[in-house]
Structures are given as C-alpha cells and as structure tokens.
Amino acid sequence: MGRALRDIVRHCNATLSVLSACLADPWTRLLAARHPALSASALPELLAADDRGVVGAAVANPSLPATRMVSSAGGQ
C-alpha cells in the first residue's frame, strides 16, 4: 500500500482528499506537504512539524500565502 500511496500523491492530479489522507502517513507526508493541490488550511500544522523536511516542503508549497511565509520566518 505504501508504494501505491507514494505514486498517487506524486501525481499532478492528486485530489485534496487523497493528499489529506497522505498527511497521516509518515512515508507520504512530505510528498503531500509539497503538492500544490494541498489546501492552505493544512499548511500551518505542517509548518509546526518536528520533521524539518516536512516544514521545508510546506514552506515551498505554492498554496502557502506570502503573509504566512513572512510570519513563519519571523518566528524562527
């Protein structure tokens, strides 16, 4: 199942519901965090993650509002 999820989350047409489900899986969380279809409302939790890779992927996500990037950078 893990391999299938990784392939699905990498697809450019992955849906928000699939990406949300992938956030709970440690193997696909990073991939979901960087996917442009992930909603901006999911990103604050990822920005506070313990995994620096996940945080970096969330910061690079094009759905992250610019104002959130500034506030995140200022808090570190």
C-alpha positions in Angstrom: 0.0 0.0 0.0 2.8 2.4 0.8 4.3 2.3 -2.7 0.8 2.9 -4.2 0.2 5.9 -2.0 3.6 7.4 -2.9 2.8 7.0 -6.6 -0.7 8.5 -6.1 0.5 11.5 -4.1 3.2 12.3 -6.7 0.6 12.6 -9.4 -0.2 16.1 -10.6 -3.9 15.4 -10.4 -4.0 14.1 -6.9 -7.1 15.3 -5.1 -7.3 17.2 -1.9 -8.9 14.2 -0.1 -6.1 11.9 -1.2 -3.5 14.5 -0.1 -5.2 14.9 3.3 -5.1 11.2 3.8 -1.4 11.1 2.9 -0.6 13.6 5.6 -1.3 10.9 8.2 1.2 8.5 6.7 4.9 9.2 7.5 6.0 7.9 4.1 3.8 10.2 2.1 3.5 13.3 4.4 6.5 15.1 2.9 5.2 14.5 -0.6 1.7 15.7 0.3 3.2 18.8 2.0 4.8 20.0 -1.2 1.9 19.2 -3.5 0.3 22.4 -5.0 -3.2 20.9 -4.7 -2.9 20.8 -0.9 -5.1 23.4 0.7 -3.5 26.4 2.5 -5.5 25.5 5.6 -3.5 22.3 6.0 -0.1 24.1 6.0 0.0 25.7 9.5 0.2 22.2 11.1 2.9 21.2 8.7 4.9 24.4 9.4 5.0 23.3 13.1 6.0 19.7 12.4 9.1 18.2 14.1 10.3 16.9 10.7 12.4 19.6 9.1 11.8 18.0 5.7 8.1 18.4 6.1 8.5 22.0 7.2 10.7 22.8 4.2 8.1 21.2 1.9 5.3 23.2 3.4 7.3 26.4 3.1 7.9 25.6 -0.6 4.3 24.8 -1.3 2.8 27.4 -3.7 -0.5 27.3 -1.7 1.2 29.0 1.3 0.2 32.6 1.4 3.1 35.1 1.3 1.9 36.7 4.5 2.2 33.3 6.2 5.7 32.8 4.9 6.8 36.2 6.4 5.2 35.4 9.8 6.7 31.9 9.8 10.2 33.2 9.1 9.9 35.9 11.7 9.0 33.4 14.4 12.2 31.3 13.9 
